[in-house]
């Protein structure tokens, strides 16, 4: 089965378990030898933006600490909900583990994050799922999904409609809660009585005989 990966799969894979509760599920996606992994152009564009913001967060933390600030005094209000949540988890982990020197720790975490994102992308197929110009399908999906998610699922459904078994893999609760309706919209749009596609949580990804690549 071919997989189309959502943005959160890469971010969950790249962040250490201490900072990402979905890390193990996302890691499993990249260890599987049972499936080919694809990324769409729209997901890649969103991922690139999200990675830049996370790198900016690490850089801002480094500057804050380098100028004598306490890490738990770092202002997270300018950051979006996801990045602010990561910032709070970093603060909790620093308070728990008390790494020293702190600046070296933060720089190493940033470098590790960047390397893991690249590693995840390297484990996908070189050909990307193209953007679709199907505005009608996107408009229908926009009634039940956030705009960015509607674009990702539009591209997935257009790609998957004419090929064999596939799945869109995500850890996004909004997408998972709407998955039955998403697939119903897809079947109706393409006038299919049956379709070999699915929307699944990373933790439920099926394996064949437990085969795994080395981490």
Biotite code that builds the C-alpha atoms (Angstrom):
import biotite.structure as struc

atoms = struc.array([
    struc.Atom([0.000, 0.000, 0.000], chain_id="A", res_id=1, res_name="UNK", atom_name="CA", element="C"),
    struc.Atom([1.247, 3.482, -0.897], chain_id="A", res_id=2, res_name="UNK", atom_name="CA", element="C"),
    struc.Atom([1.095, 6.156, 1.797], chain_id="A", res_id=3, res_name="UNK", atom_name="CA", element="C"),
    struc.Atom([0.575, 9.899, 1.533], chain_id="A", res_id=4, res_name="UNK", atom_name="CA", element="C"),
    struc.Atom([2.016, 11.517, 4.667], chain_id="A", res_id=5, res_name="UNK", atom_name="CA", element="C"),
    struc.Atom([0.543, 14.513, 6.471], chain_id="A", res_id=6, res_name="UNK", atom_name="CA", element="C"),
    struc.Atom([2.721, 17.341, 7.816], chain_id="A", res_id=7, res_name="UNK", atom_name="CA", element="C"),
    struc.Atom([2.408, 16.192, 11.418], chain_id="A", res_id=8, res_name="UNK", atom_name="CA", element="C"),
    struc.Atom([3.958, 12.812, 10.607], chain_id="A", res_id=9, res_name="UNK", atom_name="CA", element="C"),
    struc.Atom([7.278, 14.518, 9.820], chain_id="A", res_id=10, res_name="UNK", atom_name="CA", element="C"),
    struc.Atom([7.127, 16.829, 12.829], chain_id="A", res_id=11, res_name="UNK", atom_name="CA", element="C"),
    struc.Atom([6.218, 13.968, 15.155], chain_id="A", res_id=12, res_name="UNK", atom_name="CA", element="C"),
    struc.Atom([9.087, 11.902, 13.779], chain_id="A", res_id=13, res_name="UNK", atom_name="CA", element="C"),
    struc.Atom([11.573, 14.765, 14.081], chain_id="A", res_id=14, res_name="UNK", atom_name="CA", element="C"),
    struc.Atom([10.839, 15.758, 17.679], chain_id="A", res_id=15, res_name="UNK", atom_name="CA", element="C"),
    struc.Atom([12.204, 13.691, 20.535], chain_id="A", res_id=16, res_name="UNK", atom_name="CA", element="C"),
    struc.Atom([9.664, 11.643, 22.596], chain_id="A", res_id=17, res_name="UNK", atom_name="CA", element="C"),
    struc.Atom([10.055, 14.079, 25.496], chain_id="A", res_id=18, res_name="UNK", atom_name="CA", element="C"),
    struc.Atom([8.612, 16.804, 23.257], chain_id="A", res_id=19, res_name="UNK", atom_name="CA", element="C"),
    struc.Atom([6.168, 14.865, 21.089], chain_id="A", res_id=20, res_name="UNK", atom_name="CA", element="C"),
    struc.Atom([3.592, 12.371, 22.386], chain_id="A", res_id=21, res_name="UNK", atom_name="CA", element="C"),
    struc.Atom([2.984, 11.030, 18.856], chain_id="A", res_id=22, res_name="UNK", atom_name="CA", element="C"),
    struc.Atom([6.682, 10.347, 18.230], chain_id="A", res_id=23, res_name="UNK", atom_name="CA", element="C"),
    struc.Atom([6.472, 6.555, 18.475], chain_id="A", res_id=24, res_name="UNK", atom_name="CA", element="C"),
    struc.Atom([3.520, 6.339, 16.069], chain_id="A", res_id=25, res_name="UNK", atom_name="CA", element="C"),
    struc.Atom([5.203, 8.666, 13.566], chain_id="A", res_id=26, res_name="UNK", atom_name="CA", element="C"),
    struc.Atom([8.524, 6.852, 13.897], chain_id="A", res_id=27, res_name="UNK", atom_name="CA", element="C"),
    struc.Atom([6.741, 3.603, 13.022], chain_id="A", res_id=28, res_name="UNK", atom_name="CA", element="C"),
    struc.Atom([5.650, 5.064, 9.678], chain_id="A", res_id=29, res_name="UNK", atom_name="CA", element="C"),
    struc.Atom([9.243, 5.653, 8.643], chain_id="A", res_id=30, res_name="UNK", atom_name="CA", element="C"),
    struc.Atom([10.512, 2.253, 9.809], chain_id="A", res_id=31, res_name="UNK", atom_name="CA", element="C"),
    struc.Atom([7.966, 0.252, 7.816], chain_id="A", res_id=32, res_name="UNK", atom_name="CA", element="C"),
    struc.Atom([9.163, -1.769, 4.828], chain_id="A", res_id=33, res_name="UNK", atom_name="CA", element="C"),
    struc.Atom([5.623, -2.755, 3.867], chain_id="A", res_id=34, res_name="UNK", atom_name="CA", element="C"),
    struc.Atom([4.731, 0.542, 2.199], chain_id="A", res_id=35, res_name="UNK", atom_name="CA", element="C"),
    struc.Atom([6.042, 3.253, -0.077], chain_id="A", res_id=36, res_name="UNK", atom_name="CA", element="C"),
    struc.Atom([5.886, 6.746, 1.407], chain_id="A", res_id=37, res_name="UNK", atom_name="CA", element="C"),
    struc.Atom([4.912, 9.836, -0.595], chain_id="A", res_id=38, res_name="UNK", atom_name="CA", element="C"),
    struc.Atom([4.638, 13.521, 0.252], chain_id="A", res_id=39, res_name="UNK", atom_name="CA", element="C"),
    struc.Atom([2.467, 15.946, -1.683], chain_id="A", res_id=40, res_name="UNK", atom_name="CA", element="C"),
    struc.Atom([3.626, 19.333, -2.909], chain_id="A", res_id=41, res_name="UNK", atom_name="CA", element="C"),
    struc.Atom([1.094, 21.011, -0.618], chain_id="A", res_id=42, res_name="UNK", atom_name="CA", element="C"),
    struc.Atom([2.255, 19.084, 2.463], chain_id="A", res_id=43, res_name="UNK", atom_name="CA", element="C"),
    struc.Atom([5.897, 19.768, 1.590], chain_id="A", res_id=44, res_name="UNK", atom_name="CA", element="C"),
    struc.Atom([5.203, 23.507, 1.369], chain_id="A", res_id=45, res_name="UNK", atom_name="CA", element="C"),
    struc.Atom([3.430, 23.531, 4.740], chain_id="A", res_id=46, res_name="UNK", atom_name="CA", element="C"),
    struc.Atom([6.159, 21.397, 6.306], chain_id="A", res_id=47, res_name="UNK", atom_name="CA", element="C"),
    struc.Atom([8.830, 23.801, 5.081], chain_id="A", res_id=48, res_name="UNK", atom_name="CA", element="C"),
    struc.Atom([6.995, 26.705, 6.746], chain_id="A", res_id=49, res_name="UNK", atom_name="CA", element="C"),
    struc.Atom([6.485, 24.795, 9.984], chain_id="A", res_id=50, res_name="UNK", atom_name="CA", element="C"),
    struc.Atom([10.127, 23.720, 10.141], chain_id="A", res_id=51, res_name="UNK", atom_name="CA", element="C"),
    struc.Atom([11.302, 27.299, 9.599], chain_id="A", res_id=52, res_name="UNK", atom_name="CA", element="C"),
    struc.Atom([9.149, 28.473, 12.512], chain_id="A", res_id=53, res_name="UNK", atom_name="CA", element="C"),
    struc.Atom([10.456, 25.713, 14.796], chain_id="A", res_id=54, res_name="UNK", atom_name="CA", element="C"),
    struc.Atom([14.043, 26.597, 13.920], chain_id="A", res_id=55, res_name="UNK", atom_name="CA", element="C"),
    struc.Atom([13.224, 30.238, 14.664], chain_id="A", res_id=56, res_name="UNK", atom_name="CA", element="C"),
    struc.Atom([11.839, 29.155, 18.046], chain_id="A", res_id=57, res_name="UNK", atom_name="CA", element="C"),
    struc.Atom([15.031, 27.292, 18.919], chain_id="A", res_id=58, res_name="UNK", atom_name="CA", element="C"),
    struc.Atom([17.112, 30.260, 17.756], chain_id="A", res_id=59, res_name="UNK", atom_name="CA", element="C"),
    struc.Atom([15.042, 32.663, 19.873], chain_id="A", res_id=60, res_name="UNK", atom_name="CA", element="C"),
    struc.Atom([15.466, 30.433, 22.921], chain_id="A", res_id=61, res_name="UNK", atom_name="CA", element="C"),
    struc.Atom([19.225, 30.379, 22.363], chain_id="A", res_id=62, res_name="UNK", atom_name="CA", element="C"),
    struc.Atom([19.382, 34.182, 22.122], chain_id="A", res_id=63, res_name="UNK", atom_name="CA", element="C"),
    struc.Atom([17.199, 34.547, 25.234], chain_id="A", res_id=64, res_name="UNK", atom_name="CA", element="C"),
    struc.Atom([19.434, 32.255, 27.296], chain_id="A", res_id=65, res_name="UNK", atom_name="CA", element="C"),
    struc.Atom([22.657, 33.701, 25.842], chain_id="A", res_id=66, res_name="UNK", atom_name="CA", element="C"),
    struc.Atom([21.594, 37.138, 27.073], chain_id="A", res_id=67, res_name="UNK", atom_name="CA", element="C"),
    struc.Atom([21.164, 35.827, 30.601], chain_id="A", res_id=68, res_name="UNK", atom_name="CA", element="C"),
    struc.Atom([17.444, 35.080, 30.527], chain_id="A", res_id=69, res_name="UNK", atom_name="CA", element="C"),
    struc.Atom([15.902, 32.176, 32.421], chain_id="A", res_id=70, res_name="UNK", atom_name="CA", element="C"),
    struc.Atom([14.387, 29.705, 30.002], chain_id="A", res_id=71, res_name="UNK", atom_name="CA", element="C"),
    struc.Atom([11.121, 29.605, 31.944], chain_id="A", res_id=72, res_name="UNK", atom_name="CA", element="C"),
    struc.Atom([10.883, 33.367, 31.453], chain_id="A", res_id=73, res_name="UNK", atom_name="CA", element="C"),
    struc.Atom([10.855, 33.110, 27.657], chain_id="A", res_id=74, res_name="UNK", atom_name="CA", element="C"),
    struc.Atom([7.766, 34.798, 26.165], chain_id="A", res_id=75, res_name="UNK", atom_name="CA", element="C"),
    struc.Atom([5.776, 32.311, 24.093], chain_id="A", res_id=76, res_name="UNK", atom_name="CA", element="C"),
    struc.Atom([2.871, 34.645, 23.339], chain_id="A", res_id=77, res_name="UNK", atom_name="CA", element="C"),
    struc.Atom([4.093, 35.580, 19.807], chain_id="A", res_id=78, res_name="UNK", atom_name="CA", element="C"),
    struc.Atom([4.214, 31.918, 18.737], chain_id="A", res_id=79, res_name="UNK", atom_name="CA", element="C"),
    struc.Atom([1.382, 29.848, 17.326], chain_id="A", res_id=80, res_name="UNK", atom_name="CA", element="C"),
    struc.Atom([-0.340, 27.209, 19.438], chain_id="A", res_id=81, res_name="UNK", atom_name="CA", element="C"),
    struc.Atom([1.776, 24.285, 18.196], chain_id="A", res_id=82, res_name="UNK", atom_name="CA", element="C"),
    struc.Atom([5.140, 26.022, 18.580], chain_id="A", res_id=83, res_name="UNK", atom_name="CA", element="C"),
    struc.Atom([4.190, 27.520, 21.944], chain_id="A", res_id=84, res_name="UNK", atom_name="CA", element="C"),
    struc.Atom([3.267, 24.025, 23.124], chain_id="A", res_id=85, res_name="UNK", atom_name="CA", element="C"),
    struc.Atom([6.686, 22.779, 22.034], chain_id="A", res_id=86, res_name="UNK", atom_name="CA", element="C"),
    struc.Atom([8.301, 25.683, 23.884], chain_id="A", res_id=87, res_name="UNK", atom_name="CA", element="C"),
    struc.Atom([6.499, 24.727, 27.090], chain_id="A", res_id=88, res_name="UNK", atom_name="CA", element="C"),
    struc.Atom([7.572, 21.096, 26.720], chain_id="A", res_id=89, res_name="UNK", atom_name="CA", element="C"),
    struc.Atom([11.186, 22.214, 26.244], chain_id="A", res_id=90, res_name="UNK", atom_name="CA", element="C"),
    struc.Atom([10.918, 24.285, 29.434], chain_id="A", res_id=91, res_name="UNK", atom_name="CA", element="C"),
    struc.Atom([9.526, 21.312, 31.370], chain_id="A", res_id=92, res_name="UNK", atom_name="CA", element="C"),
    struc.Atom([12.254, 19.002, 30.069], chain_id="A", res_id=93, res_name="UNK", atom_name="CA", element="C"),
    struc.Atom([14.979, 21.515, 30.960], chain_id="A", res_id=94, res_name="UNK", atom_name="CA", element="C"),
    struc.Atom([13.515, 21.845, 34.474], chain_id="A", res_id=95, res_name="UNK", atom_name="CA", element="C"),
    struc.Atom([13.439, 18.050, 34.819], chain_id="A", res_id=96, res_name="UNK", atom_name="CA", element="C"),
    struc.Atom([16.796, 17.082, 33.288], chain_id="A", res_id=97, res_name="UNK", atom_name="CA", element="C"),
    struc.Atom([18.756, 20.271, 34.043], chain_id="A", res_id=98, res_name="UNK", atom_name="CA", element="C"),
    struc.Atom([21.074, 19.851, 31.019], chain_id="A", res_id=99, res_name="UNK", atom_name="CA", element="C"),
    struc.Atom([24.350, 21.750, 31.143], chain_id="A", res_id=100, res_name="UNK", atom_name="CA", element="C"),
    struc.Atom([25.536, 23.738, 29.418], chain_id="A", res_id=101, res_name="UNK", atom_name="CA", element="C"),
    struc.Atom([22.023, 24.805, 28.404], chain_id="A", res_id=102, res_name="UNK", atom_name="CA", element="C"),
    struc.Atom([23.076, 26.670, 25.266], chain_id="A", res_id=103, res_name="UNK", atom_name="CA", element="C"),
    struc.Atom([24.814, 23.566, 23.905], chain_id="A", res_id=104, res_name="UNK", atom_name="CA", element="C"),
    struc.Atom([21.737, 21.497, 24.702], chain_id="A", res_id=105, res_name="UNK", atom_name="CA", element="C"),
    struc.Atom([19.381, 23.845, 22.830], chain_id="A", res_id=106, res_name="UNK", atom_name="CA", element="C"),
    struc.Atom([21.691, 24.045, 19.812], chain_id="A", res_id=107, res_name="UNK", atom_name="CA", element="C"),
    struc.Atom([22.001, 20.249, 19.730], chain_id="A", res_id=108, res_name="UNK", atom_name="CA", element="C"),
    struc.Atom([18.208, 19.849, 19.912], chain_id="A", res_id=109, res_name="UNK", atom_name="CA", element="C"),
    struc.Atom([17.768, 22.251, 17.000], chain_id="A", res_id=110, res_name="UNK", atom_name="CA", element="C"),
    struc.Atom([20.368, 20.392, 14.920], chain_id="A", res_id=111, res_name="UNK", atom_name="CA", element="C"),
    struc.Atom([18.766, 17.046, 15.775], chain_id="A", res_id=112, res_name="UNK", atom_name="CA", element="C"),
    struc.Atom([15.344, 18.322, 14.757], chain_id="A", res_id=113, res_name="UNK", atom_name="CA", element="C"),
    struc.Atom([16.604, 19.599, 11.393], chain_id="A", res_id=114, res_name="UNK", atom_name="CA", element="C"),
    struc.Atom([18.452, 16.344, 10.720], chain_id="A", res_id=115, res_name="UNK", atom_name="CA", element="C"),
    struc.Atom([15.402, 14.206, 11.540], chain_id="A", res_id=116, res_name="UNK", atom_name="CA", element="C"),
    struc.Atom([13.142, 16.203, 9.223], chain_id="A", res_id=117, res_name="UNK", atom_name="CA", element="C"),
    struc.Atom([15.647, 15.688, 6.398], chain_id="A", res_id=118, res_name="UNK", atom_name="CA", element="C"),
    struc.Atom([15.902, 11.998, 7.275], chain_id="A", res_id=119, res_name="UNK", atom_name="CA", element="C"),
    struc.Atom([12.120, 11.650, 7.109], chain_id="A", res_id=120, res_name="UNK", atom_name="CA", element="C"),
    struc.Atom([11.966, 13.336, 3.718], chain_id="A", res_id=121, res_name="UNK", atom_name="CA", element="C"),
    struc.Atom([14.812, 11.135, 2.487], chain_id="A", res_id=122, res_name="UNK", atom_name="CA", element="C"),
    struc.Atom([12.644, 8.117, 3.337], chain_id="A", res_id=123, res_name="UNK", atom_name="CA", element="C"),
    struc.Atom([9.896, 9.240, 0.953], chain_id="A", res_id=124, res_name="UNK", atom_name="CA", element="C"),
    struc.Atom([9.704, 8.692, -2.783], chain_id="A", res_id=125, res_name="UNK", atom_name="CA", element="C"),
    struc.Atom([11.466, 11.330, -4.875], chain_id="A", res_id=126, res_name="UNK", atom_name="CA", element="C"),
    struc.Atom([8.335, 12.020, -6.941], chain_id="A", res_id=127, res_name="UNK", atom_name="CA", element="C"),
    struc.Atom([5.825, 14.201, -5.084], chain_id="A", res_id=128, res_name="UNK", atom_name="CA", element="C"),
    struc.Atom([2.061, 14.069, -5.297], chain_id="A", res_id=129, res_name="UNK", atom_name="CA", element="C"),
    struc.Atom([1.132, 17.079, -7.445], chain_id="A", res_id=130, res_name="UNK", atom_name="CA", element="C"),
    struc.Atom([-1.167, 19.897, -6.448], chain_id="A", res_id=131, res_name="UNK", atom_name="CA", element="C"),
    struc.Atom([-4.654, 19.484, -7.845], chain_id="A", res_id=132, res_name="UNK", atom_name="CA", element="C"),
    struc.Atom([-6.629, 22.283, -9.436], chain_id="A", res_id=133, res_name="UNK", atom_name="CA", element="C"),
    struc.Atom([-9.933, 20.672, -8.475], chain_id="A", res_id=134, res_name="UNK", atom_name="CA", element="C"),
    struc.Atom([-11.633, 23.645, -6.836], chain_id="A", res_id=135, res_name="UNK", atom_name="CA", element="C"),
    struc.Atom([-15.005, 21.878, -6.592], chain_id="A", res_id=136, res_name="UNK", atom_name="CA", element="C"),
    struc.Atom([-13.558, 19.038, -4.520], chain_id="A", res_id=137, res_name="UNK", atom_name="CA", element="C"),
    struc.Atom([-11.594, 21.457, -2.347], chain_id="A", res_id=138, res_name="UNK", atom_name="CA", element="C"),
    struc.Atom([-14.719, 23.548, -1.711], chain_id="A", res_id=139, res_name="UNK", atom_name="CA", element="C"),
    struc.Atom([-16.591, 20.439, -0.566], chain_id="A", res_id=140, res_name="UNK", atom_name="CA", element="C"),
    struc.Atom([-13.754, 19.444, 1.766], chain_id="A", res_id=141, res_name="UNK", atom_name="CA", element="C"),
    struc.Atom([-13.553, 22.987, 3.111], chain_id="A", res_id=142, res_name="UNK", atom_name="CA", element="C"),
    struc.Atom([-17.001, 22.501, 4.633], chain_id="A", res_id=143, res_name="UNK", atom_name="CA", element="C"),
    struc.Atom([-15.608, 19.920, 7.081], chain_id="A", res_id=144, res_name="UNK", atom_name="CA", element="C"),
    struc.Atom([-11.852, 20.597, 7.306], chain_id="A", res_id=145, res_name="UNK", atom_name="CA", element="C"),
    struc.Atom([-9.487, 23.462, 8.003], chain_id="A", res_id=146, res_name="UNK", atom_name="CA", element="C"),
    struc.Atom([-8.380, 25.108, 4.712], chain_id="A", res_id=147, res_name="UNK", atom_name="CA", element="C"),
    struc.Atom([-4.833, 23.681, 4.706], chain_id="A", res_id=148, res_name="UNK", atom_name="CA", element="C"),
    struc.Atom([-6.137, 20.199, 5.529], chain_id="A", res_id=149, res_name="UNK", atom_name="CA", element="C"),
    struc.Atom([-8.749, 20.466, 2.775], chain_id="A", res_id=150, res_name="UNK", atom_name="CA", element="C"),
    struc.Atom([-5.954, 21.188, 0.291], chain_id="A", res_id=151, res_name="UNK", atom_name="CA", element="C"),
    struc.Atom([-3.901, 18.213, 1.458], chain_id="A", res_id=152, res_name="UNK", atom_name="CA", element="C"),
    struc.Atom([-6.880, 15.838, 1.254], chain_id="A", res_id=153, res_name="UNK", atom_name="CA", element="C"),
    struc.Atom([-7.919, 17.229, -2.144], chain_id="A", res_id=154, res_name="UNK", atom_name="CA", element="C"),
    struc.Atom([-4.476, 16.393, -3.513], chain_id="A", res_id=155, res_name="UNK", atom_name="CA", element="C"),
    struc.Atom([-4.531, 12.958, -1.886], chain_id="A", res_id=156, res_name="UNK", atom_name="CA", element="C"),
    struc.Atom([-7.971, 12.015, -3.217], chain_id="A", res_id=157, res_name="UNK", atom_name="CA", element="C"),
    struc.Atom([-7.151, 13.199, -6.751], chain_id="A", res_id=158, res_name="UNK", atom_name="CA", element="C"),
    struc.Atom([-3.947, 11.150, -6.681], chain_id="A", res_id=159, res_name="UNK", atom_name="CA", element="C"),
    struc.Atom([-5.508, 8.071, -5.090], chain_id="A", res_id=160, res_name="UNK", atom_name="CA", element="C"),
    struc.Atom([-8.659, 7.931, -7.210], chain_id="A", res_id=161, res_name="UNK", atom_name="CA", element="C"),
    struc.Atom([-6.948, 6.160, -10.096], chain_id="A", res_id=162, res_name="UNK", atom_name="CA", element="C"),
    struc.Atom([-4.333, 3.945, -8.408], chain_id="A", res_id=163, res_name="UNK", atom_name="CA", element="C"),
    struc.Atom([-4.247, 0.877, -6.159], chain_id="A", res_id=164, res_name="UNK", atom_name="CA", element="C"),
    struc.Atom([-4.557, 0.678, -2.368], chain_id="A", res_id=165, res_name="UNK", atom_name="CA", element="C"),
    struc.Atom([-3.418, 3.867, -0.633], chain_id="A", res_id=166, res_name="UNK", atom_name="CA", element="C"),
    struc.Atom([-3.810, 5.635, 2.693], chain_id="A", res_id=167, res_name="UNK", atom_name="CA", element="C"),
    struc.Atom([-3.449, 9.199, 3.912], chain_id="A", res_id=168, res_name="UNK", atom_name="CA", element="C"),
    struc.Atom([-1.545, 8.914, 7.195], chain_id="A", res_id=169, res_name="UNK", atom_name="CA", element="C"),
    struc.Atom([-2.019, 11.572, 9.860], chain_id="A", res_id=170, res_name="UNK", atom_name="CA", element="C"),
    struc.Atom([-2.106, 12.260, 13.585], chain_id="A", res_id=171, res_name="UNK", atom_name="CA", element="C"),
    struc.Atom([-4.412, 15.256, 13.151], chain_id="A", res_id=172, res_name="UNK", atom_name="CA", element="C"),
    struc.Atom([-7.580, 14.795, 15.210], chain_id="A", res_id=173, res_name="UNK", atom_name="CA", element="C"),
    struc.Atom([-9.640, 17.125, 13.012], chain_id="A", res_id=174, res_name="UNK", atom_name="CA", element="C"),
    struc.Atom([-8.880, 15.043, 9.917], chain_id="A", res_id=175, res_name="UNK", atom_name="CA", element="C"),
    struc.Atom([-9.403, 11.731, 11.696], chain_id="A", res_id=176, res_name="UNK", atom_name="CA", element="C"),
    struc.Atom([-12.752, 12.804, 13.114], chain_id="A", res_id=177, res_name="UNK", atom_name="CA", element="C"),
    struc.Atom([-13.930, 13.773, 9.611], chain_id="A", res_id=178, res_name="UNK", atom_name="CA", element="C"),
    struc.Atom([-12.412, 10.848, 7.701], chain_id="A", res_id=179, res_name="UNK", atom_name="CA", element="C"),
    struc.Atom([-15.658, 9.007, 6.901], chain_id="A", res_id=180, res_name="UNK", atom_name="CA", element="C"),
    struc.Atom([-17.133, 12.180, 5.449], chain_id="A", res_id=181, res_name="UNK", atom_name="CA", element="C"),
    struc.Atom([-13.898, 12.939, 3.576], chain_id="A", res_id=182, res_name="UNK", atom_name="CA", element="C"),
    struc.Atom([-13.968, 9.559, 1.844], chain_id="A", res_id=183, res_name="UNK", atom_name="CA", element="C"),
    struc.Atom([-17.692, 9.874, 1.160], chain_id="A", res_id=184, res_name="UNK", atom_name="CA", element="C"),
    struc.Atom([-17.095, 13.235, -0.532], chain_id="A", res_id=185, res_name="UNK", atom_name="CA", element="C"),
    struc.Atom([-14.302, 11.669, -2.578], chain_id="A", res_id=186, res_name="UNK", atom_name="CA", element="C"),
    struc.Atom([-16.413, 8.718, -3.723], chain_id="A", res_id=187, res_name="UNK", atom_name="CA", element="C"),
    struc.Atom([-19.275, 11.011, -4.695], chain_id="A", res_id=188, res_name="UNK", atom_name="CA", element="C"),
    struc.Atom([-17.002, 13.486, -6.480], chain_id="A", res_id=189, res_name="UNK", atom_name="CA", element="C"),
    struc.Atom([-15.320, 10.818, -8.599], chain_id="A", res_id=190, res_name="UNK", atom_name="CA", element="C"),
    struc.Atom([-18.533, 8.762, -8.931], chain_id="A", res_id=191, res_name="UNK", atom_name="CA", element="C"),
    struc.Atom([-16.927, 5.644, -7.470], chain_id="A", res_id=192, res_name="UNK", atom_name="CA", element="C"),
    struc.Atom([-18.945, 2.801, -5.975], chain_id="A", res_id=193, res_name="UNK", atom_name="CA", element="C"),
    struc.Atom([-15.832, 1.528, -4.219], chain_id="A", res_id=194, res_name="UNK", atom_name="CA", element="C"),
    struc.Atom([-12.391, 3.026, -3.698], chain_id="A", res_id=195, res_name="UNK", atom_name="CA", element="C"),
    struc.Atom([-9.181, 1.529, -2.315], chain_id="A", res_id=196, res_name="UNK", atom_name="CA", element="C"),
    struc.Atom([-8.225, 4.520, -0.200], chain_id="A", res_id=197, res_name="UNK", atom_name="CA", element="C"),
    struc.Atom([-8.251, 5.289, 3.505], chain_id="A", res_id=198, res_name="UNK", atom_name="CA", element="C"),
    struc.Atom([-7.449, 7.950, 6.091], chain_id="A", res_id=199, res_name="UNK", atom_name="CA", element="C"),
    struc.Atom([-5.645, 6.408, 9.070], chain_id="A", res_id=200, res_name="UNK", atom_name="CA", element="C"),
    struc.Atom([-3.845, 7.313, 12.280], chain_id="A", res_id=201, res_name="UNK", atom_name="CA", element="C"),
    struc.Atom([-0.124, 6.566, 12.145], chain_id="A", res_id=202, res_name="UNK", atom_name="CA", element="C"),
    struc.Atom([-0.456, 4.179, 15.102], chain_id="A", res_id=203, res_name="UNK", atom_name="CA", element="C"),
    struc.Atom([-2.839, 1.933, 13.126], chain_id="A", res_id=204, res_name="UNK", atom_name="CA", element="C"),
    struc.Atom([-0.574, 1.524, 10.097], chain_id="A", res_id=205, res_name="UNK", atom_name="CA", element="C"),
    struc.Atom([-0.657, -2.191, 9.157], chain_id="A", res_id=206, res_name="UNK", atom_name="CA", element="C"),
    struc.Atom([2.590, -4.142, 8.910], chain_id="A", res_id=207, res_name="UNK", atom_name="CA", element="C"),
    struc.Atom([3.431, -7.326, 7.023], chain_id="A", res_id=208, res_name="UNK", atom_name="CA", element="C"),
    struc.Atom([5.000, -9.972, 9.251], chain_id="A", res_id=209, res_name="UNK", atom_name="CA", element="C"),
    struc.Atom([6.399, -7.248, 11.536], chain_id="A", res_id=210, res_name="UNK", atom_name="CA", element="C"),
    struc.Atom([9.175, -6.439, 9.049], chain_id="A", res_id=211, res_name="UNK", atom_name="CA", element="C"),
    struc.Atom([11.000, -3.264, 9.997], chain_id="A", res_id=212, res_name="UNK", atom_name="CA", element="C"),
    struc.Atom([13.935, -1.311, 8.663], chain_id="A", res_id=213, res_name="UNK", atom_name="CA", element="C"),
    struc.Atom([16.728, -0.619, 11.072], chain_id="A", res_id=214, res_name="UNK", atom_name="CA", element="C"),
    struc.Atom([16.112, 2.691, 12.921], chain_id="A", res_id=215, res_name="UNK", atom_name="CA", element="C"),
])
